[in-house]
């Protein structure tokens, strides 16, 4: 039976995974003394996506997932590990980890950047706030041209564009300042994203909270912060290294609106509108027009794939379950989280799976004869 690796990607408004075939060649020993398979050609097989089935099991082996490498035109290309090296920890072998250039994005100043990296970063970017099902919030950045794809691949439930910048260096300065001074992280583990779907919640709660969080970040970047006594906004006094007062460029400009035909933008707007109708025209009783900048500029987004699962009772797939051959219905995939339902159990219900923990895991799949 052939073995495979799963690789996830964002495709417009949904997350999909492609299976990559590992070669059937004699084993050899790599530079690190670990078992490898040579000539790791890849082959696409049926996608891992909502509405499809998954039949098979994990083998227990871990394989290097390859690397992301910059191209001369300023784009990134996925490069599979040449030897499909077996690894004992992490998701990459040492050569692929060293060759992976995606790590350069956040830590390379302009004066030390290669021409390809400058091409990648020297385009409009936006700063955003994203929320997950349990109310975990992060601040992040994305190239403007990527649209909603960044949120889709991260598995965010709600997100709002906060500010727009001329290039990747400016937006990262704003991101660092925000996470340093406010209660926002820059990264959320895939395991936490998966667990966030276990407690039930509602999309309306998350949309309202997203508006509050995005407004907090916007006011901070403009040199203001909440005054607890007056419940108004007073000038912010911060250290020189990260204060918007010492770096006016942190404020950015109003972001470009989301695509009007976006299902996620429509879902966000409709949810906020419905909530406002319940409170006599205001999103909440005390917000007034404070969120008009989000509504009028069409900056909010909600994940259509995740929305149906927020108020459903879900359980986590027990550890080790995928080590045994079964057939699963893929109910939903949002970023590194999937909802699977066992077809071997007539009473099976949706269970939450952390795909991030499975990305480097080797699978044996039962595929149609044509594959």
N, C-alpha and C positions, 0 to 999 in steps of 0.2 A: 504493500500500500504506500502511495506517495505521501510525503510530509510537506507541510506548508507553514508559512508565516502570514500573519494578518497585518495589513498596513491600512490605517485610517486616513481619510481625507474629507474635506468639506466640499460639497458639490451644491452650490447655490444655497438652498434653504435646508439641506439635510446632510447628515453625516453618512458616508458609505465606507465600506472596507473592501479592499482587494486582497485576494489570496494569492500568495506568490509561492511557486513550486520550488522546493529544494531539490537539488540534483541527485540522481541515483548513480553515484560514482563511488569508487573505493575510498575509504577514509584515509586521511593522511595526518601527520602531525605538523602543527603550525609552529610559528616562531616562539609562541609562549608555552609550548609543550602541551597544548590542549588539542583535542580532536577537532579536525575540520573536515569539510567536504570541498573539494576543488572544483573550479569551473562552475560557479554558482549562477547558471543562467536562470532567468525568471520567466514565469508564464502566468498569464491572467486566467483565473477560473471564476465561477459565479460569485457575484458580489455578496458581501456581508451587509445587509440592509433590511430595513423594515419590510415585512411581507415575504421575506425569504426564509428558508429553513437552514438549520445547521445540524449536520449529522456527523458525529465523530467524537474524538477525545484528545486531550493533551497527552503527549508522550512522556513528559517529565523533563525533556531537554530544553535548554535555552539557547537561542541563536542570536547572533549580532544582527541588528536591524539595518545596518548601513549608515549612511551619513547624508547631510545636506551640504552641497558645495556650490559656491558662487560661480556664475558664468560671466564671460566678458561683457555681456549686455546688461549686467546688473540684476539678473534673476537667479533664483536658487533652483538647483536640480537635485532630485533624489538619486543617490548612487548606492546600489545594493552592495553589501559586503562581498568582496571578490571571492572569498573562500567560505562564506556562510559559517563563520567560526562558531564553535560551541563556546559559550561563556558561562561563568559561575556566578556572576553578579552584574548588576546594572543592565543596560540594554545594548551596549556597544562594546566591541573588542577595542583594544588599545589603539591599533592603527586607524580605525574608523572614528574613534573619539577624537584623536589628534587631528584627523583630516576634516572633521565637521566644522564648517565655517559659520554656522548659525549662531554660535556662541560669541562671534565678533560683533554682532549687531548692537548690543547694549553697552559694550565695554571699550569700544575703539573710538578715540577722538578723531575728528576730521583730519587733523594733520598727520595721523598715522594710518589712515584708511587707504586701502588699495583703490585703484580706479573703479573696479567692479563694485566694491562696497559703497563708494561714493555715489555711483549710479543708483544703487539700491536705496540708499537713505536720502538722497538729495531730491526728494519728491514730497508732495503734501502728505502729512500724517494727521491723525486725530487722536485725542485722548478720550478715553471712555470709562464709564463705571459699569461694571457687570455684576449681576447678582445670581446666586444659586438657590436651590430649592429650600435650604434651611436658613436662608438669610445671611449667608456668608457673602461678603462684598470685596471686590478687587478693583483696582485701577489698572488700566492697561493702555497699550498703544497699538495702532495699526496704520498701515499705508491706506490712504484714502481710496485708492483703486480697488482695494480688496472688498469694499462694501461690507456686507454682513458676514462674510466667510469666517472672519476671525472669531466672532461670537459662536457661530455654528460649530467650528472645530473645537472650541473650548467647552462646549456644552452648557453655555450660560442659559438661564431661563429668561432673564430680562437684561437689557443693556441700554445705555443712553450715551450718545456722543456729547461730550462736554465742551471741547474746544478744538480748534484746528490750527496747525502750525506749518511753516514752510518746509521743514525737513525733519528727519528722524532724530537729529541731535537736540533740537528745540523741544520736541515732544517728550523726549526722555528726561530732559531737565525738569519739565513739569511733572512727569510721573514720579520721579525721585523725590521732588519737593512735597508732593501730595502724600506719598506713602510714609515719608519721614515725619510729617507734622500732623497728619490725620489718621484715623483708625481704618486704614485700608492696606491690604496686602497687595503684592504684585503677582503672586502666584498662589494657586489653590491645587492641592494634590488631587489626583484622579480618584483616589480612595475616598476622599471627603466629598467630592462631587457625587459619587455613587451613593454614599450613605445619606446625603442630603435629601434623597427622595423617600426615605423611610418614614419620617414624620409627615403627616398630611398638612397641606397648606392650601392657599388659594392664589391664583394669578393676580387677583385684584390687590391683595395684601403686598405682593412683591412689586407690582407696578407702582403703588403709592410709595413704598419704601425706596424704590429706585429714584423717583422724582426728588425725594428728600435728600438722598445721598448725592445725586448729581448736582443739586443746587448747593449743597454744602461744599463740594469741590469747586464749583464755578466761583462761588463767593470767596473762597480761599485764594484761588489763583488771581483774583482781581484785587487782592490785598485786603480782604475783609474776613471776619470770623464772627461766629455767634457770640453775642453778649448775653450771658445767662440771666442777668438781673432785668434787663430791659426787653429781652426777646426781640431785639433788633440787631443790626449789624454794625459793629464798630471796627475801627482800624486795627489791623492785626500787627502784633509785635512779636517778631520771630528772630532767630539768629540770622546773621548776614549771609550764611552760606545758602539758605534755602528760602529766603523771604521774597514774596512777589514784589515787595516795596523796593528791593535792591536789584531786581531783574524783571522789568516790566514785560519782557517777552514771554514770561510764564503764562500770562493771561490768554495769549493766543487770540483768535478771532472766532466768530460764530461759525460752527461747522456747516458744511453743505448738508442739505436735507437728505434723508434716505429716499430710496426709490419709491415713488407713490404706489407702484404696483406690488410692492413687497408685502407678502402675507404677514411677516413679522411686524412690520410697521403698522399695518392695518389692525392687527390683533392688539397691539399696545394701545393705539388710539381709541379703539372701541371699548377696551377694558377701562381706560381712564374716563371716557365719556359716560359709561354706564355707572361708574362709581360716583361721578359728579352728579348724575341725575338723582342719586339716592340722598345727596346732601345739599339739595336746593341750589344746584348749579356750581358748587365748589367741590373740588376733589376731596378735601377734608374741611371740617368746619372752620379751621383757622388759617388756611393757606392762602385764600384770596387769589390774587393773580401772580403769585410768586413763581408758579410753574409755567407761565405763558411762554417763556422762551423755549421750553421743550415742545409744547404743543404747536405753537405757531411755526416753528422751524422744522417740525417733523423729525425729531431726533431720537425718539424712543422706539424700542424693538422688543418683542416678546417671542419666545421660541414656540412655534406652532406644534413641533414634534413633542415637546415636553409638557405642554399645557394640559392634555387629557390625563396625565398621570399624577398631577400634583395632589389631587384630593382622593386618590385611590389607595387602599391599604396594600402596601407592598412589603415584601420580605427580602432580605439579602440572600443571594445564592450561597449555601453553605460551602465553606472552603473544601476543596478536593472533589466537589461534585463533577467537575468537568474532566476529571481524570478517568472517568468511566464512560464507555460509548453510550450515547443517547442521541435522540433526535429532538431538536428544539425548534420552536417557532420564534422567529425574531420579531417581537412585537414593536419595538421602537429602538432607535439609536440616536442619541444626542451627545455629540462629542465623545468623550471616553467612557460614557455610560450606556448600557444597553438593558432592555427589559426582555428577558427570555421566558418562554413557557414550555415546559416539557410535554412533548407529544406522546411520551411513553407512560404518562400518568393522566388518566381521563379526567381527574379532578385538579390537574395542574393549574396553578395561577401564576401571574407574572412575578418574576423574581429579578432583583437588581444585580447587575454584574459590572464590576470595575474592569473595563477593557484595557485601561492603562497598565494593569498588572499582567495582562495577557499578550501585550504587543510583541514581546521577545520569546514567547512560548511556542514551541513546536507542536503542530497539530497533525494527527492522522484523520483524514476526512473520507467519508463515504460519498463518492461523487457519481453522477450518472455515467454510463458506459462511454459516452462521447468524450469524457475528459480522462 
